[in-house]
């Protein structure tokens, strides 16, 4: 394993302007946030140049959604402890750059999104109102699925958001089917299919990727590698931990992405979407991130140290993005404070809406079983 | 009316629905170029091409999932399992995903999909290829379960299943693919799901049978009538879920005796469900305990004699009828 600073294939690839490095040897080293940060700093200058050229409203929305997601999830933890939210509740804190970077890259009119059960933020970025997401977590009639799904099963047909799925990996097959339908119907749409790294060990991942490449389906598989499947570290569960490289087994395009860098996620997803839309080709993105909270609210987190969490928090995706936006002189401190204020207000409104909403009518128990 | 095999009746239903609705497609192992392991999809790939009739790799979970996802996105897939035994690999998609999608999405995402293929025993194909799985799938809210016993029912029910907005488990039977029967040639012939059919009128004893056991029950009824003068009514629910219990109850109210014949295992089975509902709703009409004939409580053996012993047959049905009639 080469040491930090030593010339690697990856660096050469970067020098050539290539960002793909599923085949390079340093992938394992990049689990280390310090190494990842060093890589980030190398590309930061060119990234700032890109930010300067981007639509300010889009940048604002990206930051707003990340901050909103963070505050929303913090509030979830708070009200969960008060017993307002029941069942399982998987929080997204630390991973915001993935949902925001990826979903901001889609065409909302025709592209589809599907994901797993850690999906509150994905749902909101896709367009579901925070009020109806919170009401769903409260199990209220005004929830986005009328109180029938809860935290793990948020859906919105209106927003092309195909859910919130609770069986690890199940949605990989569903997403593949959605992309199959998009191609069949000739809609020109693309499916974004999110899953965690632990889902890669399920058979459905391999069956789906094989057929997606075989049939050239317009799908972007986004593996959110937060490094833990519940309490099991990736290296204790996966013989070959280089997930991007698993695409090679199917002749599919694979890419490693820094999931703490929202711009990197946005750019990689945009390219993958273009590949899907123009060439009808699937891609596998391994987006490496880190969840600060436990697997769910009932996880005491004894499988890792506080030091480890703190180390990753130094590369907090919101901090990194704010810093870039300031450096690019897109936003100043006042703008950032205003965005945060707006997000706080929205979360308060969501809580108020959820609190005031009625429970579902008991007659709802037996509706929607059959169409 | 035209006489044809159940295989051809199913084939006609598929062809008509493919022609009728662009959203319908068929996917499964060997369904296209090989024309189906049991030739139910014969000629369809030639007629409708690669887009509509699709061969898959051997990935039951994967292609079942693709079907469910495509159905959520507006298509109407017909997914063939080469046999229902292989559906167990895909059970996660059928049970955890297809069956629950409408409910957990608060009514937003329908899953109009048909899973079909042969269910139950064949000819000495042993333990892993002989299971009848209707009780398993009928247990889950959100699924419809259909089991035709005649070519006409097969055609009419399959067309309705494809047009249904819910996931439908469509259970055929390999031993019935070759049986012949009259199929109405009226244009766009369909049979609604959830409606039982009285296959033989009678007054002394009701036999409820489905799929493979319907022809057995009819043969047994003929012999009982001749040999013992007992008149049996044979009721075929055709759809296991939703179950047309009214037709069964009305028959029991008339005959006061009930025998249920099934190819699946007995414990927690469909016969147990029917018997329970009859006891709950028509206890006072029963003149004898209900009798069930099911497959043996063992995996299916290979040897010809053991396989025959494991399955319901005409003599077993006759014995059961004699028992409930106190003969």
Contacts between the chains, C-beta under 8 A, distances in Angstrom:
chain1	res1	chain2	res2	distance
A	112	B	73	6.9
A	114	B	69	7.7
A	143	B	106	7.6
A	144	B	106	7.1
A	145	B	104	6.5
A	145	B	105	5.6
A	145	B	106	3.3
A	145	B	108	7.1
A	146	B	106	3.9
A	146	B	107	7.3
A	147	B	106	7.9
A	148	B	103	5.9
A	148	B	104	5.9
A	148	B	106	5.1
A	149	B	104	4.4
A	149	B	105	6.9
A	149	B	106	6.6
A	153	B	104	4.2
A	153	B	105	7.2
A	155	B	104	7.4
A	155	B	105	3.8
A	155	B	106	6.8
A	155	B	108	5.3
A	155	B	109	6.2
A	156	B	108	7.1
A	157	B	105	7.6
A	157	B	108	4.3
A	157	B	109	6.4
A	162	B	69	7.7
A	162	B	72	6.0
A	162	B	73	7.8
A	162	B	109	6.9
A	163	B	101	7.8
A	163	B	104	7.5
A	163	B	105	6.3
A	163	B	109	7.3
A	165	B	97	7.3
A	166	B	96	7.9
A	167	B	92	6.0
A	167	B	96	5.0
A	167	B	97	7.3
A	170	B	65	7.1
A	170	B	92	6.3
A	170	B	93	7.0
A	170	B	96	6.3
A	170	B	97	5.7
A	172	B	65	7.6
A	173	B	61	6.8
A	173	B	62	5.7
A	173	B	64	7.5
A	173	B	65	2.3
A	173	B	66	6.2
A	173	B	68	7.4
A	173	B	69	6.6
A	173	B	93	6.4
A	174	B	65	5.6
A	174	B	68	5.8
A	174	B	69	3.7
A	174	B	72	6.7
A	174	B	97	6.5
A	175	B	69	6.2
A	176	B	62	7.4
A	176	B	65	6.7
A	176	B	66	5.3
A	176	B	69	6.2
A	177	B	65	6.0
A	177	B	66	3.9
A	177	B	67	6.2
A	177	B	68	6.0
A	177	B	69	2.2
A	177	B	70	4.2
A	177	B	71	7.5
A	177	B	72	7.3
A	177	B	73	7.0
A	178	B	69	4.5
A	178	B	70	7.0
A	178	B	72	6.5
A	178	B	73	4.6
A	179	B	69	7.9
A	180	B	66	5.4
A	180	B	69	6.9
A	180	B	70	5.1
A	180	B	75	8.0
A	181	B	69	7.1
A	181	B	70	4.2
A	181	B	72	8.0
A	181	B	73	3.5
A	181	B	74	6.1
A	181	B	75	4.9
A	182	B	73	6.8
A	184	B	25	7.1
A	184	B	51	6.9
A	184	B	70	7.1
A	184	B	75	6.2
A	185	B	73	7.8
A	185	B	74	6.9
A	185	B	75	7.5
A	203	B	61	6.0
A	203	B	62	7.9
A	204	B	61	5.6
A	204	B	62	6.3
A	204	B	65	6.3
A	204	B	92	7.8
A	207	B	57	7.6
A	207	B	59	3.9
A	207	B	61	5.8
A	207	B	62	2.8
A	207	B	63	7.8
A	207	B	65	7.8
A	208	B	62	5.5
A	208	B	65	6.9
A	208	B	66	7.6
A	210	B	57	6.3
A	210	B	59	6.9
A	210	B	62	7.3
A	211	B	56	7.0
A	211	B	57	6.7
A	211	B	59	6.7
A	211	B	62	5.8
A	211	B	63	7.0
A	211	B	66	6.5
A	214	B	57	7.3
A	367	B	107	7.0
A	368	B	102	5.3
A	368	B	103	4.8
A	368	B	105	8.0
A	368	B	106	6.5
A	368	B	107	4.0
A	369	B	102	7.3
A	369	B	103	5.8
A	369	B	141	5.1
A	369	B	142	5.8
A	370	B	102	7.2
A	370	B	142	6.8
A	370	B	144	7.5
A	370	B	166	5.1
A	371	B	102	5.8
A	371	B	110	4.7
A	371	B	112	7.6
A	371	B	165	3.7
A	371	B	166	5.3
